Amino acid sequence: MTNTDTLGGRFTFPGTSLTVHRMGYGAMQLAGPQVWGPPRDSEAAASVLREAMALGIDHIDTSDAYGPHVTNQLIRATLHPYPKNVVIVSKVGGRRGEDKSWLPALSPAELRSGIQDNLRHLGLDAIDIVNLRMMSMTPTEGPLDQELAVLLELKREGLVRHIGLSNVTARQVEQAQALTEIVCVQNHYNLAHRGDDALIDALARQGIAYVPFFPLGGFTPLQSSTLTGVANELGATPMQVALAWLLHRSPNILLIPGTSSVAHLRENVAAASLVLPAKGLAALDGIAR
Ligand SMILES: NC(=O)c1ccc[n+]([C@@H]2O[C@H](COP(=O)([O-])OP(=O)(O)OC[C@H]3O[C@@H](n4cnc5c(N)ncnc54)[C@H](OP(=O)(O)O)[C@@H]3O)[C@@H](O)[C@H]2O)c1
């Protein structure tokens, strides 16, 4: 694979005029420990956002539940007014308990106030893309028509431009598609966690973005001797190889690795230029088989 675009090439969300580089940025790590409260170092967190812009990143993933509110407020304080090409994707469906837990917030009133909170804290009149985040621990079958009806109402009111889904099953994606256009799906997927292989391929056939969360393993960073071996051979880091493998996995995969570190951000962006040789790819493919 040769990758001449330093940010992994571009992708247009289906039925939209929104085009982003495949290498984006996930802002969850900017809040304090356990995604709660202010960052340990606010200036360092702002530097990460500024560096993301300087590197050409134009896709930021966020949520008002990060902090809560802190991450969105930091994005606004650092980047507003946003460059025209930047696409901000947020999500609704969850809220934080006082004990830092992640709770469902899927009632019509909660979804509506979730959108209003995002708009206020991000300083936007409309959100480019909102993911409806279902709040079971892992994707669980069940209807989402009532929740989608609320988002469609908010779309008609002009507060939401496009709709995506998060933490959903393939069947739920199909059910949602019967009700509205779905432009992206954000589920847990990485080198070691590949339950969505069939879904990724199905979405690729329809030109819908698949945006893996925890691309580096999230709270449990990926660890594999095979991954380290391939990285050593390439003179790259294991995290870079994990990201390059995702970019190679399917053209509809968009990356939003999370980091609170400028050095890690640069390292992650550089992964988009990494060329994985066939032997290395075969070894990586075998990790979760
Ligand atoms: N839809 C959902 O339910 C959902 C759930 C979780 C996350 N998300 C979104 O997905 C994004 C990505 O997920 P994530 O941030 O949780 O997990 P991740 O990207 O898999 O991993 C982030 C972790 O990896 C570390 N890291 C990042 N780059 C590194 C590098 N080059 N070398 C070594 N360590 C590195 C980070 O620490 P440092 O800060 O030290 O770099 C952090 O601990 C989030 O930011 C969020 O926007 C969505």
Ligand as a Chemical Component Dictionary entry (heavy atoms), coordinates in Angstrom:
data_LIG
# 
_chem_comp.id                   LIG 
_chem_comp.type                 NON-POLYMER 
_chem_comp.pdbx_formal_charge   0 
_chem_comp.three_letter_code    LIG 
# 
loop_
_chem_comp_atom.comp_id 
_chem_comp_atom.atom_id 
_chem_comp_atom.alt_atom_id 
_chem_comp_atom.type_symbol 
_chem_comp_atom.charge 
_chem_comp_atom.model_Cartn_x 
_chem_comp_atom.model_Cartn_y 
_chem_comp_atom.model_Cartn_z 
_chem_comp_atom.pdbx_ordinal 
LIG N1  N1  N 0  -18.820 6.507  20.871 1  
LIG C1  C1  C 0  -18.303 6.118  22.006 2  
LIG O1  O1  O 0  -18.948 5.496  22.813 3  
LIG C2  C2  C 0  -16.868 6.434  22.317 4  
LIG C3  C3  C 0  -16.237 5.770  23.397 5  
LIG C4  C4  C 0  -14.897 6.058  23.636 6  
LIG C5  C5  C 0  -14.224 6.977  22.862 7  
LIG N2  N2  N 1  -14.878 7.619  21.838 8  
LIG C6  C6  C 0  -14.156 8.565  20.940 9  
LIG O2  O2  O 0  -13.085 7.845  20.359 10 
LIG C7  C7  C 0  -11.856 8.561  20.553 11 
LIG C8  C8  C 0  -10.718 7.575  20.655 12 
LIG O3  O3  O 0  -10.862 6.743  21.772 13 
LIG P1  P1  P 0  -9.982  6.878  23.085 14 
LIG O4  O4  O 0  -9.313  8.202  23.125 15 
LIG O5  O5  O -1 -10.853 6.504  24.203 16 
LIG O6  O6  O 0  -8.967  5.682  22.942 17 
LIG P2  P2  P 0  -7.707  5.399  21.995 18 
LIG O7  O7  O 0  -7.601  6.425  20.926 19 
LIG O8  O8  O 0  -7.791  3.980  21.607 20 
LIG O9  O9  O 0  -6.503  5.512  23.008 21 
LIG C9  C9  C 0  -6.254  6.637  23.766 22 
LIG C10 C10 C 0  -5.150  6.262  24.753 23 
LIG O10 O10 O 0  -3.971  5.976  24.019 24 
LIG C11 C11 C 0  -2.914  6.851  24.426 25 
LIG N3  N3  N 0  -2.184  7.221  23.201 26 
LIG C12 C12 C 0  -2.628  7.943  22.171 27 
LIG N4  N4  N 0  -1.689  8.047  21.221 28 
LIG C13 C13 C 0  -0.616  7.360  21.682 29 
LIG C14 C14 C 0  0.687   7.105  21.166 30 
LIG N5  N5  N 0  1.058   7.562  19.974 31 
LIG N6  N6  N 0  1.535   6.360  21.930 32 
LIG C15 C15 C 0  1.161   5.889  23.145 33 
LIG N7  N7  N 0  -0.041  6.098  23.682 34 
LIG C16 C16 C 0  -0.931  6.841  22.959 35 
LIG C17 C17 C 0  -3.583  8.022  25.082 36 
LIG O11 O11 O 0  -2.758  8.542  26.102 37 
LIG P3  P3  P 0  -2.083  9.996  25.972 38 
LIG O12 O12 O 0  -3.147  10.987 26.268 39 
LIG O13 O13 O 0  -0.985  9.945  26.966 40 
LIG O14 O14 O 0  -1.573  10.104 24.557 41 
LIG C18 C18 C 0  -4.821  7.376  25.694 42 
LIG O15 O15 O 0  -4.499  6.788  26.944 43 
LIG C19 C19 C 0  -12.102 9.349  21.840 44 
LIG O16 O16 O 0  -11.193 10.400 21.980 45 
LIG C20 C20 C 0  -13.546 9.762  21.675 46 
LIG O17 O17 O 0  -13.621 10.924 20.868 47 
LIG C21 C21 C 0  -16.182 7.336  21.562 48 
# 
loop_
_chem_comp_bond.comp_id 
_chem_comp_bond.atom_id_1 
_chem_comp_bond.atom_id_2 
_chem_comp_bond.value_order 
_chem_comp_bond.pdbx_ordinal 
LIG N1  C1  SING 1  
LIG C1  O1  DOUB 2  
LIG C1  C2  SING 3  
LIG C2  C3  SING 4  
LIG C2  C21 DOUB 5  
LIG C3  C4  DOUB 6  
LIG C4  C5  SING 7  
LIG C5  N2  DOUB 8  
LIG N2  C6  SING 9  
LIG N2  C21 SING 10 
LIG C6  O2  SING 11 
LIG C6  C20 SING 12 
LIG O2  C7  SING 13 
LIG C7  C8  SING 14 
LIG C7  C19 SING 15 
LIG C8  O3  SING 16 
LIG O3  P1  SING 17 
LIG P1  O4  DOUB 18 
LIG P1  O5  SING 19 
LIG P1  O6  SING 20 
LIG O6  P2  SING 21 
LIG P2  O7  DOUB 22 
LIG P2  O8  SING 23 
LIG P2  O9  SING 24 
LIG O9  C9  SING 25 
LIG C9  C10 SING 26 
LIG C10 O10 SING 27 
LIG C10 C18 SING 28 
LIG O10 C11 SING 29 
LIG C11 N3  SING 30 
LIG C11 C17 SING 31 
LIG N3  C12 SING 32 
LIG N3  C16 SING 33 
LIG C12 N4  DOUB 34 
LIG N4  C13 SING 35 
LIG C13 C14 SING 36 
LIG C13 C16 DOUB 37 
LIG C14 N5  SING 38 
LIG C14 N6  DOUB 39 
LIG N6  C15 SING 40 
LIG C15 N7  DOUB 41 
LIG N7  C16 SING 42 
LIG C17 O11 SING 43 
LIG C17 C18 SING 44 
LIG O11 P3  SING 45 
LIG P3  O12 DOUB 46 
LIG P3  O13 SING 47 
LIG P3  O14 SING 48 
LIG C18 O15 SING 49 
LIG C19 O16 SING 50 
LIG C19 C20 SING 51 
LIG C20 O17 SING 52 
# 
